[in-house]
Amino acid sequence: MAKTKDQWKISDMLFNILVNLIYNTLTAPVGAPALGIPTAVFTDYLALLTPWNDIYLITKVKSGATPTNRVTRDDAKKALTDFLRDFVKKWLYDNMPPCTNTIITSVGLKPHATTRTDHSAVPTIKPIFTATPNDNHGFKCKILDTTGKAAKPQGVSIMRIRYFVGAGAPVDPSKFASFKDFSKNPAELPLTADEAGEAIAMAACYVNASGEEGPYSTVIVTTIP
């Protein structure tokens, strides 16, 4: 699943538009309904907004900005961003009602999703599993979805490799006694020099947040390097 973009990590030009739009909309005599925001909070807002506006006017013309100007700009932007993160959470997102998605949109922000993705279902994807010997008697492994992508499918919390060292591995990989869990690809399955030359059977599956395993990949049977 794609990570939600940080609304505050934007260019200085867009940041300047956003922070002034929020302030002007929420302080206008006509506009957003009263949200119960104390006057002192708007005073604090203005105290951070004013120096930002001043330094932005200087630094938006790159040829005329000094290194000191740019440091001042970055400090002002960080201070205003830190304030606004708490401000919009408390007085907009966590203040519904009286705040509404219409108000949030009017100040240039994105409403939070009203529905949540269900991550409780057992994974149904059978992963593609590959294992290449590494220099430490283990294997460099890849656990890919059916399209060959390394990212975890929606609803998947971790990727699990079950393995059995020695002869007589069970046919069902869910009965392999040993396993390692991974959150990223490629995954390194560690083994020891004492196990070098032993047979090993390995298979991978996706696991949801409740610990339920999906179908296993094709079992790889090889020798520990």
BELVEN-V410218 format. One line per field, one symbol per residue. phi: phi as a letter, one per 40 degrees, with the letter a starting at -180 (. if undefined). A space follows every 10 residues. Layout:
# BELVEN-V410218
phi->???
This chain:
# BELVEN-V410218
phi->.ccccccccb cdcccccccc cdccccbcdb icccbgccdc ccccdccccc ccdccccccc cdcbccdcdc ccdccccccc cdccdccccc cbccbbcccb cccdcccgbb ccccbbccbc ccdbccccbb abdbcbgbbc bbbbcccgcc cccdgccabb bcabchcgcd cccccccbab bbbbbcbbcc bbcccdgcca bbabacbccc gccccccccc babcc
